[in-house]
Amino acid sequence: MMNEKEHWNKIAPSYNDEIFDVFQNDKFRKLSTYFKKHGSLSKTAIDFGCGNGKSFPFIAPLFKQVIAFDISKGLLKQAEQRGFTNVTLKQADLTKKKLVLPKVDFAFCCNVIMFPVRKKNCQMIDNVYRSLKPGGIAVIVLPSLDSALFAAWRMMDVYEKEGTKPQDIPKNEFDYFKANKRDLIQGIIHIDGVPTKHYSESEIKVMFREAGFTVTAIDKLEYDWETEIALPPKWLKDPYPWDWLVELRK
Ligand SMILES: C[S@@+](CC[C@H](N)C(=O)[O-])C[C@H]1O[C@@H](n2cnc3c(N)ncnc32)[C@H](O)[C@@H]1O
């Protein structure tokens, strides 16, 4: 696996074209609901792995101070250009053990804790936990294994209605499932060739409980079918593909 810093610095210039925009595609505007529920102008927040700062327009107006971390200097530079005066940007590898972090009331982390190596995910979750004051809240967005399987199953439906049998579906439709059993069991799905951890709901319960959190909600952040299937037919309705939106309390 390529070093994350190099990988994300390389992506930085074309980030908006290449990386899925959760905020824009959040079909039922759930992120805003959770931010409003926990935001307060007397509270501080951290965005863990802020990318180019897509969360800032949502979070910055709701909190007194936001500290935004990312591993990529290239992305942090773009984030800075958004010009939010109450956002402080910092470069760090958030999977590092026992990272020194400010203590905050609220932590947000959107599609970062998805490393193929379990230990890295655990260490990053531990950093989120340690950054929170007692009673602090974390909202974490994670890829869903259930959604990936369901979207593939729906894709088969679409082909079937057009008269194509499962065995005749072009192989590249399912390229993201690599044939390795151990990968599959660990929820590793390849997104644009990058092995990406996808979670089951039960795994989320175990991992965050082991980190010391109380899991207060496992919600769905749903997206339109266009995000998974090119030109989806009109009959393709809910359930929609989704990421997990996890709400946690320390
Ligand atoms: C899929 S992007 C999501 C960005 C942002 N949270 C959003 O939703 O728009 C993943 C982000 O995680 C950052 N990242 C990856 N590995 C990291 C690490 N070890 N430490 C800190 N940030 C990391 C990347 O630089 C990138 O900005």
The ligand as a Tripos MOL2 file, in Angstrom:
@<TRIPOS>MOLECULE
LIG
   27    29     1     0     0
SMALL
NO_CHARGES

@<TRIPOS>ATOM
      1 C1        -12.0660   10.3660    1.1580 C.3       1 LIG1
      2 S1        -11.1930   11.7640    1.7520 S.3       1 LIG1
      3 C2        -12.4310   12.5200    2.7880 C.3       1 LIG1
      4 C3        -12.1450   13.9640    3.0960 C.3       1 LIG1
      5 C4        -13.2100   14.7210    3.8790 C.3       1 LIG1
      6 N1        -13.4040   14.1630    5.2000 N.3       1 LIG1
      7 C5        -14.5160   14.7640    3.1260 C.2       1 LIG1
      8 O1        -15.4310   14.0330    3.4910 O.co2     1 LIG1
      9 O2        -14.6260   15.5230    2.1470 O.co2     1 LIG1
     10 C6        -10.0340   11.0590    2.9070 C.3       1 LIG1
     11 C7         -9.1460   12.0910    3.5840 C.3       1 LIG1
     12 O3         -8.3910   11.4790    4.6140 O.3       1 LIG1
     13 C8         -7.0880   11.9950    4.6100 C.3       1 LIG1
     14 N2         -6.1950   10.9920    5.2230 N.ar      1 LIG1
     15 C9         -5.8990    9.7720    4.7270 C.ar      1 LIG1
     16 N3         -5.0690    9.1340    5.5500 N.ar      1 LIG1
     17 C10        -4.8310    9.9690    6.5900 C.ar      1 LIG1
     18 C11        -4.0360    9.8740    7.7680 C.ar      1 LIG1
     19 N4         -3.3030    8.7820    8.0260 N.pl3     1 LIG1
     20 N5         -4.0100   10.9280    8.6200 N.ar      1 LIG1
     21 C12        -4.7390   12.0420    8.3440 C.ar      1 LIG1
     22 N6         -5.5030   12.1870    7.2590 N.ar      1 LIG1
     23 C13        -5.5420   11.1560    6.3850 C.ar      1 LIG1
     24 C14        -6.8040   12.2550    3.1580 C.3       1 LIG1
     25 O4         -5.7590   13.1730    2.9530 O.3       1 LIG1
     26 C15        -8.1530   12.7730    2.6500 C.3       1 LIG1
     27 O5         -8.2530   14.1470    2.7910 O.3       1 LIG1
@<TRIPOS>BOND
     1     1     2 1
     2     2     3 1
     3     2    10 1
     4     3     4 1
     5     4     5 1
     6     5     6 1
     7     5     7 1
     8     7     8 2
     9     7     9 1
    10    10    11 1
    11    11    12 1
    12    11    26 1
    13    12    13 1
    14    13    14 1
    15    13    24 1
    16    14    15 ar
    17    14    23 ar
    18    15    16 ar
    19    16    17 ar
    20    17    18 ar
    21    17    23 ar
    22    18    19 1
    23    18    20 ar
    24    20    21 ar
    25    21    22 ar
    26    22    23 ar
    27    24    25 1
    28    24    26 1
    29    26    27 1
@<TRIPOS>SUBSTRUCTURE
     1 LIG1         1 GROUP 0 **** ****
